Amino acid sequence: MQAPQLEMLSKKIRRTGKTRWWIVWTLFFSTTINYISRQTFSVLSPMIAAQYHFTHTDLARIFGAFQISYALAWLLGGIFLDAVGTRLGLALAATLWSVVNIFTGFAGSVFSFAAFRFMLGIGEGFNWPGASKTVAEWFPSEERSLAVAIFDSGSSVGGALAALVIPWIALAVGWRWSFVFSGTLGFLWLMMWLRVYHPLDRHPRVTREEVAFIHAGQDVPSKSAKKGLQRWLALAKDRNVWGIVLGRALTDPIGWFYIFWLPQYLSDARGFSLKRIALFAWIPFVAADLGNFTGGWISGYCIRRGISVIRARTWVCAVSCLPILAGIPAARVHNAYGALALICVALWGFASWSTMGLTLPSDLFPQDVVATVTGLSGLAAGLAGASFTFAVGILVDRFSYRPAFLAAGLLPLLATAFLFLLVRPATQIQLPPP
């Protein structure tokens, strides 16, 4: 389809074809509830740790149990979703994480909290491979980064809402009811998902014009040329896979650090009470939300101006490293609100980078392996994040938070170097014939 025809069709679809946007906003709510669920323990960790006399190493074990299972679920979930589809796969995942989160309210020891968090990670690990696969199926390349920014921004919104709402529930009726609240939200989302989402080729409410627009703007084939074991061996040898995997493995630990440790850091190092955490800990997540849309909008703008898709994505990653560096002095400034402001800048940059990292699989691979590639990168990112979380717990017990802030500021530089070294557009790689 020629550019003028595509532009005319695009204008028509903006007026009449909205099914894909309903779907991506449903994924936004999935991500939001996902983060409220996982953040419930993090926000309440100062209260729970004080009640049960947990050390930072104990907290690291609980946080790490989630990350290990979460990492495994990214890989296995990606393969599972490519096999059964996102409608059923995400429905089962939401059911699991909601039930487990409710039962976490019955925990009372390091082992029981870690066990429930491990099971929670299994359910929640399906969300991002499923969302990435859905975006690859439902969106043309031009709109893909914005769609990823929308669903990924739910992580920031969920983190902010958890920091705002969960402490007040805990103070009003007890911390155990906070887990019941966050778990119940998942069942509400499940009803929405089953109503809104169907595959593109058999959705009852999508128009033919919207389907045509979506297909016309997709640069990557929907199906792989290779099947079975050969497909997985080809992925293992693909430099783009390794670029995405190494990039995410070196950046996701930053997100985990701020997500899991920020409430505890504000309590330990800045003397914040639970009420004060509720008043201020949500602000960095709003900054991250802006970062999601900043990266998504800028890369989409560059693509519309003729810059190649992969070049736009990688250069947004490079520029995003600059604000992430603001996290390094955050641990050293004396003013608590100055530190919080620097953390906001760092999370803004991280979220912009993360949006690009989540978009690259759908830019480079056929739809039937997008969830698998995303899952591979999530496995590496989760294991690296778990290692970093364990290290933070030991460092804080023995030294301070400063080494963790330093590492969180520098890791994206190495991650971006791997992207530029390894990632190439599909047209520059010798692909097997269809």
Order of alpha helices (4+ residues) and beta strands (2+ residues): alpha-alpha-alpha-alpha-alpha-alpha-alpha-alpha-alpha-alpha-alpha-alpha-alpha-alpha-alpha-alpha-alpha-alpha-alpha
